[in-house]
Amino acid sequence: MSASSPEQVGASLVASRPSHPATASSLASIAAGSWISSDGMIVMQCEITAPREGEWFLYARKAARPEPFRWRFDDQPWRYVVRFGFRGIRQPSVFLKTDNDWIEAEDRISESVFLDAAPQPSGPPLGWTALGKVRLSSGRHVLRIEPEGDARPVFETFLLHEGSFTPRGALSPSDPLPREEGWWAFAPEPDRAAGLLVDLRTLLNEPFAGSKGFIATKGESFVHSETGEPVRFWGSHVQPCEMSPDLMEEQARFLARRGVNLVRIFPFHWRNSGPRALEPDPVKIRRFQRAVEIYKRQGIYVMVAIYSGRCFQDIGEVPGFECYRGSGKLPWLLHLFHPQFRAAYDQWLRSLMTAENPYTGVPLAKEPAILGVETQNEANTLWFVFQPKFHPPEVWAMVEARYEDWLKRKYGDMEAAWKAWGEKPSPEEKGRLMQDSYKLTNQSRRSADQVRFCTELERQFYEETRKFLKEDLGFGGLMLSSNWDTAQNDVLYPALAWAEDPQDFSDHHHYFPASSQKGEAAAESQPRFRNRSGLRWEGLKPDEHIICCGFLDVIRNGKPVMCSEYSWLGRNQWRPEYPLFVAAQSRSAGMDAPIEFQMAPIPGWSGSEVKWVRQHPAVLGQFPGAALLFRTNLLEEGRTLVRMRVNEDEARDLKAGQIVTKEGGRDFNRVFNGGAATTQEKNAVKNRGVYFSAGKVNLDVGPFPSKNEVADLGPYWDEAGKVIRHSNGQITWDYGHGVYLIDAPGANAAVGFLGAKKEITLSGLKLRTPLRFATVCLASLDGQPLPQARRMLLQVMSEQKQHGEQFSEPDAEGWMVVRQEGGSPYMVRDIAGEIEFRWKGAERCRVTPLQPNFSAAGPAVPGPRLELRRDVLYYLIEQ
């Protein structure tokens, strides 16, 4: 197929079937069957004329369904769009073509990655996908596409674009942006190599990750091993192994410019199904090595997540694991007790850490850009997956036998054990000794024995793995044990802390879900949702209130703390509240590495409202201000308000007494037993979330007497007025109105329902806005107090939605019906308001509006007053 007269638009070319131009009417044309398809053909060709020599990005808008193919311009090397399997159980790992050029190709991307997805009246949705970067001479070129096997990819449009492209649904870059009253379309120009007025990659990141040696720990902080300088990490979970190297390069640069200096990656570097499942995959290892080298060059460290039980489809074809075939069971925690699986686990570590990286010449064990290795994701022996229903009987029998041996060593025989417990075998337990994990919170002698057995099992694994990593493999970085809750933290958390203590730092996860449901009546078949604000302590139910601080955790045994997954999930107009809120609260509570989950494997902004994707203005658009608040010293840490010292034997005997764990900890004892509270919960410290919200919480578990020191909340919490004043003296959280204020010498910020206040006055600025919801952050770029700072970044945001999205008015309980789903691009509510800079001499400052790519959006204007522009998120203030 040929497009006889491609349309040139600035730095873009659009090539589409002449009968199907890339205009706002594209969807109608597609519905009528006018698309570019390979049906009945072996190959497709499209002629394109490049107006100049240079590098171009190729994008395609196609049916969003699995359709492997390869493409190239002229006689250039083939580029591959194939089925990866990096995401394990959600995607097969078997490639549909077995030739080495498909399997071994470096320049391949996943065929399931789209920048957006527009539903169609029938058939799969349509979405933009980034195919890769090419260098073309000026003049005519032929784009050739060859489907794999019997695949029949369906294309609407091909686009050559200079730099990354922000999707606009059916619109091409030549079409005018959509308009909606009171909103503007977020479709920024791509990042540029030069002309940036603000670049946090240069300002905050090292020349390359590891330039000051491996990351080490000193007390509660991460430090550079060669200099001893403390370092904090603002991070994101990424999936680079589903991208080609040129797209990895773009994403790494894109994130670094917005303040990211750490990414968490699952390499998934094994074959996860078939008779060779569990074997290391050298191709996946090489792609991960490439990713490490690329992120390293942008000053971004890598946290390696080795294993999750969710990452396998079916290991039943592997000899020794036949019991898994067709069972639907996943290999949860097998590395703790199954010798064959443990051997495979050790081989994954060895193959990944000792193979020479062809892109650096150094194995990952010697690579200082690797911050650490996470040995286990989202599971532990005190969590509900460690019970028979999650394992084949033949596998669970191995756990039972091991536990029985443990009990016989302690009591002599099983009769003595049952006598010590004061119990008799129960018929419903069918001869099992191990209780389901949620029953451990009854704090019986039997439960205490099981907790001791489980925690010893885990701790032994972590100690052996630490030795294996450090001594056998020569790894110079850090080790993390795991990151998950127990069946009931009020009772079991100190025991878990003891089990995981061989680690160098601790980790946890937190998600703030939105309220959503399907309409019950036929007339209400559309989904319904309620906006939910953590700043206002809003729960999932209309009358429920809960302190939102689960992204914070206790500081265990004086070591650094990471939160390797956090996010505000679901449809929620108040989602823009969380980047600045998380950054400021984490910094003040002594956290060291918040990692947002997650960024899609695309080079720039996303146009898709997908559960886990955060490359949009509400979140990634606020990373610059959040990174400045967290990574620099603009904010101070708060006081330690709770210091718990728990004897390790009492912890494992379930006699820890009152403890303070993060608010929102799961209690599966209540879930499975109809609401029965545990003994600890009845006597638990009240208002525990306030301690995390106002300061630091420390927990030490070791061979010393138990003792708790709990500060008086009086100076920090006005319960009647619904206000928390942080112990660092720089944060005021008015949760009654949902207004969060930061007033520090080098940073001022206001987040939340600012329209509730007629005027907000901080030491450095005065703000007036008619917006019901907004975020404003003014941060020094040189670390100086605002009056002395030479350069400052002002960042603002309102609300976002997708183009065309329509909701009903909220009912009495706040529920809204989704009348019409939207699509790309994202729309941002018109920003409005006035800011006055309050320091002496502010009239001499110059304020330059910035594009989302940090180039100038207009001429500089003088201070001290600034009328906010409706479509500007950033301003550079110079004085």
KOLGUKOL-239255 format. One line per 8 residues: number of its first residue (from 1); for each residue x, z, y of C-alpha. Coordinates in steps of 0.25 Angstrom, whole numbers. Layout:
BEGIN
NUM = X Z Y; ... $
REM end
This chain:
BEGIN
1 = 0 0 0; 5 -3 14; 1 2 28; 3 -10 36; 4 -4 50; 8 11 49; 4 19 61; 15 25 69 $
9 = 12 39 76; 24 45 84; 33 49 73; 23 47 62; 19 35 53; 5 34 46; 4 24 35; -10 23 28 $
17 = -18 13 22; -23 4 33; -38 7 29; -35 21 29; -29 26 43; -24 40 44; -35 44 54; -46 55 55 $
25 = -55 46 46; -45 47 35; -53 56 26; -65 47 27; -57 35 23; -51 43 11; -65 47 7; -68 32 7 $
33 = -57 30 -3; -47 24 7; -33 30 2; -20 25 -3; -19 27 -18; -11 23 -29; -22 21 -39; -19 9 -47 $
41 = -5 8 -41; 9 11 -45; 14 14 -31; 10 14 -17; 17 9 -5; 15 10 10; 23 3 21; 28 11 33 $
49 = 36 8 45; 45 19 51; 47 17 66; 60 24 66; 71 29 56; 70 43 53; 65 54 44; 50 54 41 $
57 = 41 63 33; 31 56 24; 17 62 22; 5 58 14; -9 62 14; -15 61 0; -24 66 -10; -20 81 -13 $
65 = -19 80 -28; -7 80 -38; -2 66 -37; 13 64 -39; 20 52 -33; 33 48 -27; 36 41 -14; 47 34 -6 $
73 = 50 25 5; 57 12 2; 68 14 -8; 71 29 -4; 71 40 -15; 58 43 -21; 51 56 -16; 42 63 -26 $
81 = 28 70 -25; 27 78 -38; 21 89 -45; 30 101 -44; 25 114 -51; 33 123 -41; 20 131 -39; 19 134 -54 $
89 = 5 136 -60; -2 129 -49; 5 116 -51; 11 110 -64; 26 109 -65; 26 96 -74; 30 84 -66; 21 72 -69 $
97 = 33 63 -70; 46 66 -78; 56 57 -72; 68 64 -66; 65 57 -52; 52 65 -51; 56 78 -57; 70 79 -51 $
105 = 66 73 -37; 71 82 -25; 62 75 -15; 49 79 -22; 37 87 -17; 24 93 -23; 12 84 -24; 3 95 -21 $
113 = 8 99 -7; 0 95 4; 0 98 19; -15 98 20; -27 94 11; -40 88 16; -52 90 7; -59 76 3 $
121 = -74 74 0; -69 70 -14; -56 71 -21; -43 79 -18; -40 83 -3; -30 74 5; -18 81 11; -5 77 18 $
129 = 8 79 10; 22 78 15; 30 69 6; 44 70 12; 54 65 22; 60 51 22; 70 44 31; 65 30 35 $
137 = 72 19 43; 63 12 54; 55 1 48; 46 -2 36; 46 7 24; 38 7 11; 33 20 6; 31 20 -10 $
145 = 23 29 -18; 23 30 -33; 13 39 -40; 18 47 -52; 11 43 -65; -4 42 -64; -4 50 -51; -13 43 -40 $
153 = -9 49 -27; -19 45 -15; -14 44 -1; -21 43 12; -9 42 22; 6 42 23; 13 48 35; 27 47 40 $
161 = 30 58 50; 42 63 57; 43 78 53; 32 86 46; 18 83 48; 6 92 50; -6 87 43; -18 83 50 $
169 = -28 80 39; -32 66 39; -25 63 53; -12 56 54; -2 60 65; -8 48 73; -22 54 74; -27 64 85 $
177 = -27 78 80; -41 84 77; -48 92 88; -57 104 86; -62 112 98; -54 124 101; -43 120 91; -30 111 90 $
185 = -24 104 79; -11 110 73; -3 97 70; 11 100 75; 23 90 76; 33 92 66; 45 101 68; 57 94 75 $
193 = 72 95 73; 74 97 88; 67 101 100; 62 114 95; 61 125 105; 59 136 95; 66 136 81; 65 149 73 $
201 = 74 142 62; 86 142 72; 82 155 79; 79 164 67; 85 158 54; 99 157 49; 107 144 50; 104 144 35 $
209 = 98 155 26; 109 164 20; 119 161 31; 122 176 31; 122 178 16; 111 183 7; 100 191 11; 102 205 7 $
217 = 94 218 10; 98 230 18; 88 241 18; 74 236 22; 80 223 27; 85 209 23; 99 206 28; 109 195 28 $
225 = 120 200 18; 132 195 26; 128 200 39; 118 212 36; 108 206 47; 94 209 43; 84 197 41; 69 196 40 $
233 = 62 184 34; 50 176 38; 46 168 27; 36 159 19; 34 155 5; 37 140 3; 36 130 -8; 48 121 -5 $
241 = 50 116 -19; 37 108 -18; 44 100 -6; 54 89 -5; 67 94 1; 64 87 15; 51 94 15; 58 107 12 $
249 = 67 105 24; 56 103 33; 48 115 28; 61 124 29; 64 119 43; 49 121 47; 48 135 42; 62 139 48 $
257 = 58 135 62; 46 144 61; 54 157 57; 54 156 42; 68 161 36; 63 164 21; 55 156 11; 50 161 -2 $
265 = 50 150 -13; 46 150 -28; 55 140 -34; 46 139 -47; 59 134 -53; 54 134 -68; 46 125 -76; 32 132 -77 $
273 = 25 125 -88; 28 117 -101; 38 121 -112; 49 122 -102; 42 131 -93; 50 143 -88; 63 134 -88; 70 133 -74 $
281 = 67 119 -67; 80 114 -61; 72 104 -52; 64 116 -46; 77 124 -44; 84 113 -37; 72 111 -27; 72 126 -24 $
289 = 87 125 -22; 84 114 -12; 74 122 -5; 83 134 -4; 94 125 3; 83 119 13; 77 132 17; 91 139 18 $
297 = 95 128 29; 84 133 37; 88 147 37; 77 151 27; 79 160 15; 73 158 2; 66 169 -7; 65 164 -21 $
305 = 52 168 -29; 56 167 -44; 44 169 -52; 29 171 -52; 20 172 -64; 11 162 -57; 21 151 -58; 19 146 -72 $
313 = 8 137 -78; 9 139 -93; 22 144 -100; 15 143 -113; 23 131 -118; 36 139 -117; 41 144 -130; 38 159 -130 $
321 = 27 158 -120; 16 151 -129; 6 162 -126; 5 158 -112; 0 144 -116; -14 141 -110; -15 156 -107; -16 155 -92 $
329 = -6 167 -91; 5 167 -82; 19 174 -85; 17 186 -76; 29 195 -76; 35 189 -89; 49 190 -84; 47 206 -85 $
337 = 45 207 -100; 46 193 -107; 60 190 -111; 59 175 -112; 52 174 -98; 62 183 -92; 73 174 -97; 66 162 -91 $
345 = 65 170 -78; 80 173 -78; 83 159 -80; 74 155 -68; 83 164 -59; 96 159 -65; 92 144 -64; 87 146 -50 $
353 = 98 155 -44; 111 149 -51; 109 134 -50; 118 128 -39; 109 123 -28; 113 109 -26; 109 109 -11; 118 121 -8 $
361 = 128 122 -19; 124 137 -21; 115 143 -32; 103 151 -26; 109 164 -31; 120 162 -21; 111 156 -10; 109 166 1 $
369 = 97 159 6; 90 165 -6; 84 178 0; 80 183 -14; 73 181 -27; 59 186 -30; 58 189 -45; 43 190 -47 $
377 = 31 186 -38; 18 193 -37; 18 201 -50; 23 214 -56; 20 224 -68; 11 232 -59; 2 220 -55; -10 215 -63 $
385 = -3 203 -69; 4 213 -78; -7 215 -88; -11 208 -101; -22 198 -95; -11 191 -88; -2 189 -100; -3 183 -114 $
393 = -4 194 -125; 9 190 -131; 16 192 -118; 9 205 -114; 13 211 -128; 27 210 -123; 24 219 -111; 16 229 -120 $
401 = 27 230 -130; 37 232 -119; 29 243 -113; 26 250 -127; 42 250 -129; 43 257 -115; 32 267 -119; 39 270 -132 $
409 = 52 273 -125; 45 283 -116; 36 290 -125; 41 287 -139; 29 280 -145; 15 275 -140; 8 287 -144; 16 296 -135 $
417 = 14 286 -124; -1 286 -125; -1 302 -126; 7 303 -113; -3 294 -106; -14 302 -111; -21 289 -115; -25 282 -128 $
425 = -25 267 -130; -37 260 -125; -45 250 -133; -46 240 -122; -31 240 -120; -30 234 -134; -17 241 -137; -10 238 -123 $
433 = -1 248 -117; 0 241 -103; -12 244 -94; -16 233 -84; -9 235 -71; -21 239 -62; -23 251 -71; -9 257 -68 $
441 = -15 263 -55; -22 274 -63; -8 281 -63; -9 286 -77; 3 290 -86; 1 277 -93; 1 269 -80; 13 276 -76 $
449 = 21 272 -89; 16 257 -87; 21 257 -73; 34 262 -77; 35 252 -88; 31 240 -79; 40 244 -67; 52 246 -76 $
457 = 49 232 -82; 49 226 -68; 61 234 -62; 69 230 -74; 66 215 -72; 70 216 -57; 83 224 -60; 87 214 -71 $
465 = 83 202 -62; 91 207 -50; 103 209 -59; 101 195 -64; 100 189 -50; 111 196 -44; 121 198 -55; 119 187 -65 $
473 = 114 176 -55; 122 181 -43; 111 180 -33; 114 186 -19; 100 187 -14; 89 197 -15; 79 200 -27; 64 203 -25 $
481 = 56 209 -37; 42 205 -34; 31 206 -23; 18 210 -29; 8 222 -28; 5 231 -40; -9 233 -46; -10 245 -36 $
489 = 1 247 -25; -4 261 -22; 0 266 -36; 10 256 -41; 18 251 -30; 29 261 -30; 31 258 -45; 32 243 -41 $
497 = 42 246 -30; 51 253 -40; 50 241 -50; 54 231 -40; 65 239 -33; 76 231 -39; 73 220 -28; 80 219 -15 $
505 = 67 219 -7; 52 220 -9; 41 209 -8; 26 208 -7; 14 198 -5; 2 199 4; -10 190 7; -21 192 17 $
513 = -32 184 11; -44 179 20; -59 181 16; -65 169 10; -76 166 0; -85 155 -4; -99 155 1; -109 161 -9 $
521 = -121 152 -5; -122 137 -8; -123 135 7; -110 143 9; -102 135 -1; -91 134 10; -80 145 9; -81 157 18 $
529 = -70 165 25; -68 177 34; -56 177 44; -48 189 40; -38 196 50; -27 205 45; -25 210 59; -40 216 59 $
537 = -38 222 45; -49 213 39; -51 213 24; -57 203 15; -71 208 17; -78 209 30; -78 224 30; -64 226 24 $
545 = -52 231 32; -38 231 27; -24 232 34; -17 219 33; -3 222 30; 0 218 16; 11 209 20; 19 222 23 $
553 = 24 231 11; 32 243 9; 47 243 11; 52 247 -3; 64 255 -5; 70 251 8; 71 236 5; 66 223 13 $
561 = 51 218 11; 46 204 9; 32 199 9; 34 186 1; 20 181 2; 9 184 13; -2 176 20; -15 176 26 $
569 = -24 168 16; -36 160 17; -45 154 28; -43 164 40; -43 161 55; -35 174 57; -23 169 49; -14 167 61 $
577 = -13 182 62; -3 184 51; 10 178 54; 13 186 66; 6 199 60; 14 198 47; 27 196 55; 26 207 64 $
585 = 20 217 54; 31 213 44; 42 215 53; 37 229 58; 34 234 44; 49 231 39; 45 218 31; 57 208 29 $
593 = 51 195 24; 37 190 25; 35 177 18; 22 169 21; 15 163 9; 16 151 10; 21 137 16; 16 125 9 $
601 = 27 115 4; 26 106 16; 36 104 28; 27 109 40; 13 113 44; 2 112 34; -12 108 36; -18 114 24 $
609 = -26 127 23; -21 131 10; -21 145 5; -5 147 5; -1 137 16; 3 143 29; 9 131 37; -1 131 48 $
617 = -1 137 63; -8 150 59; 4 154 50; 16 146 51; 13 143 65; 16 158 68; 28 159 60; 38 158 72 $
625 = 32 170 79; 31 178 66; 45 175 62; 50 180 76; 42 193 74; 47 195 60; 61 190 59; 67 194 72 $
633 = 68 208 78; 56 206 88; 48 217 81; 53 231 75; 50 237 62; 40 248 62; 42 263 57; 42 267 42 $
641 = 28 273 42; 28 276 27; 40 279 18; 36 281 3; 47 286 -7; 42 286 -21; 49 291 -33; 51 280 -43 $
649 = 46 288 -55; 33 292 -47; 31 278 -43; 31 273 -58; 23 285 -62; 12 281 -52; 14 294 -45; 19 288 -31 $
657 = 9 295 -23; 4 290 -10; 10 277 -6; 8 266 5; 7 252 0; 4 239 8; -11 238 11; -19 229 3 $
665 = -11 232 -10; -19 228 -22; -26 238 -31; -30 232 -44; -34 246 -50; -46 245 -40; -48 230 -43; -49 232 -58 $
673 = -56 246 -59; -67 245 -50; -62 251 -37; -55 264 -43; -44 269 -33; -31 273 -38; -26 288 -36; -15 283 -26 $
681 = -25 275 -18; -34 287 -16; -23 295 -11; -16 283 -4; -10 283 10; -22 278 19; -20 266 29; -8 262 22 $
689 = -8 248 28; -7 254 42; 7 259 38; 11 245 35; 5 240 48; 12 250 57; 26 252 50; 34 251 38 $
697 = 31 257 24; 42 261 15; 42 264 0; 54 269 -8; 53 271 -23; 65 277 -30; 71 290 -37; 67 300 -26 $
705 = 56 309 -23; 43 303 -18; 40 305 -3; 31 298 7; 32 298 22; 20 292 29; 20 291 44; 8 295 53 $
713 = 0 282 57; -5 289 70; 5 282 79; 2 268 73; -12 267 69; -24 269 78; -35 269 68; -47 270 77 $
721 = -41 259 86; -37 250 74; -23 248 80; -10 249 73; 3 251 81; 15 247 73; 26 258 72; 36 248 78 $
729 = 28 249 91; 27 234 93; 14 230 85; 0 234 88; -11 230 78; -25 231 83; -32 228 70; -46 232 76 $
737 = -45 219 84; -35 211 76; -24 211 87; -10 212 83; 1 214 94; 16 214 94; 23 219 106; 38 220 104 $
745 = 49 217 114; 52 203 108; 38 199 103; 24 200 107; 12 195 99; -3 196 98; -10 192 85; -25 192 81 $
753 = -38 193 88; -32 192 102; -45 188 109; -50 202 106; -40 207 117; -42 202 131; -27 203 134; -15 206 125 $
761 = -3 212 133; 10 214 126; 24 217 132; 28 203 133; 15 195 135; 0 196 139; -10 188 131; -24 183 134 $
769 = -31 174 124; -46 170 121; -43 167 107; -49 176 97; -37 176 88; -23 172 91; -8 175 89; 3 176 100 $
777 = 17 179 98; 28 180 108; 42 182 102; 56 182 107; 65 171 101; 78 177 105; 75 192 100; 74 197 114 $
785 = 63 205 121; 53 195 127; 57 198 141; 71 194 138; 69 183 127; 74 170 131; 65 163 121; 51 167 115 $
793 = 41 161 106; 26 162 109; 18 159 97; 2 158 97; -8 155 87; -24 155 86; -32 151 74; -31 140 65 $
801 = -40 132 56; -40 118 49; -46 106 56; -61 104 54; -62 118 48; -76 124 51; -81 138 49; -95 145 51 $
809 = -96 157 61; -92 170 54; -104 178 48; -106 193 50; -95 196 40; -85 185 46; -87 175 35; -86 160 39 $
817 = -90 148 31; -80 136 31; -89 125 35; -79 114 34; -65 115 28; -54 109 38; -41 102 36; -28 99 43 $
825 = -23 100 54; -24 115 57; -32 118 70; -27 130 79; -37 136 88; -34 133 103; -24 144 108; -28 150 121 $
833 = -23 162 130; -13 166 140; 0 173 138; 8 181 149; 22 185 147; 24 199 153; 39 201 154; 46 201 167 $
841 = 51 187 171; 41 180 161; 37 170 172; 51 163 170; 48 160 155; 45 146 151; 35 144 140; 36 131 131 $
849 = 24 127 122; 29 123 108; 24 114 98; 23 120 83; 36 113 81; 42 121 92; 44 109 101; 39 110 115 $
857 = 24 107 117; 25 106 132; 33 110 144; 37 125 147; 28 133 156; 32 145 164; 28 160 160; 23 170 161 $
865 = 9 165 158; 6 155 147; -7 149 144; -7 146 129; -9 132 125; -20 129 115; -11 122 105; 3 128 106 $
873 = 7 139 96; 21 142 102; 28 143 115; 43 145 119; 45 155 130; 59 155 137; 64 163 148 $
REM end
